[in-house]
Amino acid sequence: MSAVVLIGAQWGDEGKGKVTDFLAEQADLVVRYQGGNNAGHTVVVGDQEFKLHLIPSGILYPEKMCLIGNGVVIDPLVLLKELEYLAGRGIKTDNLRISPRAHIIMPYHKKLDEVIEESKGTKKIGTTKRGIGPAYMDKAARVGIRVVDLLDREEFEELLEINLEEKNHLLTKVYETEGFDKKAILDEYLGYAEALRKYVADTSVLINNALKAGKKVLFEGAQGTLLDLDHGTYPFVTSSHPIAGAACIGAGIGPTKISKVLGIVKAYTTRVGEGPFPTELFDETGKLIQTNGNEFGTTTGRPRRCGWFDAVIVRYAARISGLTSIAITKLDVLTGLPVLKICTGYRYRNEIITEFPASLKVLSECEPIYEEMKGWQEDISQVNRYEDLPDAAKAYLERIRQLVEVPVSIIGVGTRRSQTIIRENIF
């Protein structure tokens, strides 16, 4: 039995898709356990690029079982379009399974996401307006509609009627916009139900049976630690839990089943959306990293804010999720920079802070304390052994290991599967 949880250890967009795809070759099952289509994974296979939003990255291996767990919120239209997209590119999706306990994103969720965000004016949190937050709100309020409900016409129609009474009142009376027609939604979503029915299975049973049989399971999170609803930079967070502990809840397994936790981090730091970002760069170096790293969101296309590596937040992620090792991606993006900087702590007024603060007010006033290191000029994109990296690159990686206090198991030097250096086997 081997169960590995893979998480983002920064603000998301760390390159989890590539690492998941790489490790999926060794896994038997790949499980997505939280989030929705507000996140995207880009996977490059040879000269082909695949952009995924809901379906686990392991789908590119036809023999692997890929599961969408109960912790995910699903937009059926997006999922069906993704299935169509993969089929059009010759990728089989017969091994996809969806938890009947996963919640469904409805049209009113997307509309509410939009109008609520717009109503905040300058206080916007940067939502993708995909309906993720309102869907999780309904889940917590115990009025959500699950996959199992969608498959039962009578149950679905009853729940839809109850929800529309409240949501239409909210939309028309509070936000002064149009409501929704019950019949139109019913007809549309019952069509989705029939298209998805064949994929629905009790994913918790499948996972636990696989582990009992000694198989290897990879759990894939979306977003990153600093976007966690409890442990992130609240309120500039997502509506679910991207940390390792959520794999148990979002997939239906016990914590004793988890063998390892792999944290994915970029060789620098990025974030999308609003909120404080201590190491953010506003100069030509920041623009260069953004350009060389192609730092634009897979889902929204929004440019990512770029900054130096922040050891404070990665050390925090290591503590919150119990990381057993880290994978450092996009090391090649830093090639050519004469000097590199690593944030080792923050200066808050007259105080030195080495642990990540809970208060955004404090964080917004924190100034990074930097340690400078020599850069490298050599092209490392074709290096496949750690020993062959430039000394400066090895020194940079070693310093990160020391500051984060977690070993480096994987190093990414490009977007392709082949551009990966393995220092420790994860499975």
N, C-alpha and C positions, 0 to 999 in steps of 0.2 A: 504493500500500500504506500502510495506517495501522493500527497496533496500539496500543491504549491499555489500560494496566493500571490498574484502580481499586482502591484499598486503603483500609482504615481506618487512620488515623494516631494513634489513641488506644487505648482498651481495647475497641474494638468498639462497636456500637450508635450509630455516628456519623450514621446516615441514608444509608447506602450504597444501600439499596433505591431511595430516591427519586432519587438522582443517577444510578444505573444506568438506571432507567426513563426518566429525562429524556434521557440520552445515547443510549439504545437506539434512539430515533427516527432518529438519524443513522447508526447502525451497521447492518451487514449480518448479522453474527454476534455473539451474546452468549454468553460462555463462563464457566461456573463452574469454578474450578480447584482448590479445596481445601475441607476441612471436611466437615461432614455436617449432619444436621438438629438439631444443637445450636445452630444460629444461625437467625435469622429476619429477613426483610426485610418491612417494611410499605410498601406503595405506595398512594397516594391518587390516584385518577383521577376528577375531578369530585367527585361526592358518594359515590363508591364507594371502599371500602377493601379492599385485597387483602393477605393475609398469606401469604408464601412462605417455604419452608424449604430446599428442595433445587433447585427449578426456577429457572433464571435469571430475573431481573425482566423481561427483554426479552420474555418469553412473552406479555405483554399487547399486544404488536404482532404480529398474526397472520402478517404477511409475513416476520418475522425468524426466522432459524435460531437455535435455542437449544441449547447443548451442555453436557452434564455431563461434565467431563474425568476423566482417569484418577486425578487426585489426590484426588478426592472419595470418601468412604465412604458407601455407599447402603443405607438401610433400605428394602427393596422395598415393605413395607406402607405406610410413610409416603409414599413416592413415588407409589404408586398412589392413595392417599387424596387426595394433592395434585392429581393429574390429575383425579380425580373431582370435587374441589372446584372446580377451574377450569371443567370441562365444565358443572357445575351453574350456573355464573355466565355461561355463554355464551362462554367463552374457548376457542378452538381450540388444540390441542396437537400437531397433526400435524407441526410443524417441530421437535419435540424430538428430540435424539439423545444417546445414552448411550455412553460409552467402554466397550469390552469389557474394558479393563484396570482399570476402577474396582473397588474391593473392596466386598464385601457385608457389611453388619452382620447378625449372626446372633443368635438369641434368647439364646444363652449369653453373648454380648458384653454385652448389656443387663443380664443377671443379675449377671455379674461386676462390671460397673461399679457396680451398686448395693451389693453385699456388700463390695467392696473399699473403697468410700467410707465405708460405715458402720463398717467395722472400724478406720478411722483415728481415730474419736472426735473429739477437739478439734483434730486435725491435718488435718481435711477440707480439700480444695482447692476445693470448690464445683462439682463436675462436675454436668452436667445429667442424668446417669444414662441417657443415650440409647445407650450402648454405643460411643461414638466412640473413646475411649481404647483399650479392649481390641481394637477392630477394627484400629486403627493398630498396636497391639502385635503382633497376629498378622501383619500385613503386614510389619513389620520382622523378625519371627521366621521369615518365609517359610513360614508355614502358613496364610495367609489364603485365602479363597475369592473369586475375582473373578467379574465378570459373565459372562465367557466360560466359566468353569467351571460356573456356574449353568445355562447353556443346554445343557450336555452332561450328560445324566442320569447316565451311567456315571461320568464324572469327578466330578461333584458328590457322588454317593453315596459314592464312595471317600474323597474329602476330608472329607466330613461324618463318616464313621465314624472316621477318624484323629483328627479334632478332638474328637469327643465322648468318645473314650476318655480323653483328657487332661483335658478340661474337666469332665466328670462326676466324675472322681477329685478334681479340685481343689475343686469345689463341695461334694461330699459329705464328703470326708475332712478338708479344711482349713477350709472355711467352714460345714460341718455344715448344709447346705441341700439341697434336692432337685436331682437332675440332670435331664437331658432325654431324651425318647424319640426315637430315630432316625427311626422311621416317621412320627411326627407332624410332625417338622420337614421330612422329605423330601416328604411330601404337600403341606404348606403352601407350601414354597418352589418346588417344581416348578410349582405353580399360578401363582406370581409370575413364574416364568421365561417361561411362555407369554404372560402379559399384557404383559410388557416386551420380548419378543423383537423386535417390529417397530420398536422405537426404537433398537436397538443398531447402531452403526456406528463405524468407525475415525475418531474425532473429530480425531485429530492430522492425518490426511490431509485431512479437510474443512477444517480451519483453515489449513493450509499452502497448499492449493489456492486458498482464498479470498484469501489474502495475495498469492499469485502473480498472481491475476487483478485485483489492485488494489482489492480490497474492504476495507471497514472492519470491524475486529474489536475488540470490547470485552471485556476479561477482568475478571471480577467475583470479588473475594475475599470471604470471610466473616470474622467476628471482626475483630481489629485488631492493629496492630504489637506492642503491649505484651502480647498473648496469644500471640505467636510462640514456638514450642517452643525455639528457640535464642536469640532476641533479646528475649523478653518477660520478665516478672517471674516467672521460674522459681522454684518449681514451680507457681505459680498461673497457669498458661497452658493453652492448648489443645494438642492432640496433633498439630497440623500447622503449616504455615507460611503465615500470612496476608500475609507481606511480598511485594513485587513480584517478587523473584527466583523465588518458587515458581510463578509463572504459567508459566514455561518448563518446569519439571518436571511440574507438574500438568495441563498442557494438551498438552505434546509439541511445543513450538516452540523454536527457538534464540534466545538473548538478542539477537542482531543484528536480530531481527524487531520488537522493541519500539520504538515511536516516542516515547510519552509515558507518564508515570506520574502519576496524579492521586491525591492524598491527601485523604480526606474527614475533616474535623474538625468537632466541634460548637463553637459559640461559647463553650462552657464545657466541663467535663470530667465524664464519668460512668464508672462501672465496676460490673459485676455480679460477685458472688462474693467470695471471700476475697482477702487480700493488702493490702500497704501502698498508700496513696493520699494523697500529701502535701497536696493542696489540698482534700481532702474537707471539706465543710461540715456541721456538726452543729446549726446554728441555724435560725432561721425563714427566712433567705435560702435555705438549702439545701432546705428543705421547699417553698418557693415555686417554686424552679426545677424541682424534681421534679414538682410539681403542674402548673405551666404547660407544662412540656415533655412531660407524660404519660410520665414516665420509668419504664416498667414493661416487662420483657422480652417480646418478641414470641413467643418459644418457651416460656418458663417462667412468665411473668407476675410474676417476681420484681421487687421495687422496685430501681431502680438507685441507687447511691450517687452523689451529686452534689457538684461542687466547682467552683472557679474555673478558668479557662483556664490550662493549664500549658504554657508555651512550651518548657520543657526537654524534655518528652516528644515534642512535635511536631517540634522541631528534630532530635531523635534519630531519629524516624521518617523525616524528610526525608533524613537521612544514610544510614540502613539501606536504604531503597528507592529512593534517587535521585529524589525527587519533583521533577517539573518545574513543578507548580502545586498549589494546594490549593483545595478547595471547603469553604466554611464554612457549616454548616447551623444551623438553629434560632436565628438571630440575633434573631428576633422574641421569643423566650422571655425575653430580658434586658430587654425594654421595661418601663419603669416603675421599674427599680432606680436609685436616686439616684447610687450609686457602684459602679463595676465594678473588679475586681481582676484583674491578670494576673501569674502567677508567672514571674519572670524567672530564678530560680536557687534553689538550696537552701542553707540553713545547716546544716552537719553539724559539731556540736561547735564548734570555733573556726575552721572552714574554710568558705569559700564554694565551692560546687560549681555549675558551669554545664553539665556533661555528665551524662547519666543514668547512675547507678552500676549495676554488675552485681550487687552484694551487696544482698540484701533486708534484711539486718541494718542496713546503712548507710542504705538507703532508708527503713526504718521509723523511723529517728532523725532524718531530714531535716525541717527546718522550711522552709516556702516563704518566699521573699523576694518580696514583692508590690510592684507598681507600681499606684497607683490612678489611675483615669480617670473622668471625668464620664459619667454615664449619660444616657439620653434618655427622654422621656415620650411622644413622638409614636407613633401606630400606624404601623408600617412593613409590615404584612402585605399591603398592596395596592401597595407600591412595586415598580416593574419596571425602574427605571433607577438606576444607582449614584449619579448626580448628585442624585437626589431624596431620598436618604437624609438623615436629620438629620446635622449636622456632627459631633456626638458619636459617632454610629455609624460614620461614615467614619473618624474619628480612631482609634477602637477597631480597626477592620479594618486600617488602615495600620500601627498599632503591632504587631499580630500579624505582618503581613508583614515588618516590620523585624526582629523577634525570631526568626522562623522562617527568614528569608532565602529565602523562596519566594513567588512572586507568587500573589495570590488571583484565581482565574479564574471561580469560581461562588459565589454567595451565596444561601442559602436563607432566605426570610422567612415560611415556612409549610409545611404538609405537602403541598399540592397541586402538580402539575406547573407550573401557571401562576405559582406563588409563587416564582419563581426569577429571579435577576438574573445575566445573563451578561456577564462582562468580557473573556473571551477564548474563542474557539472551540477546543474540544478536538480535534475531528477536522479 
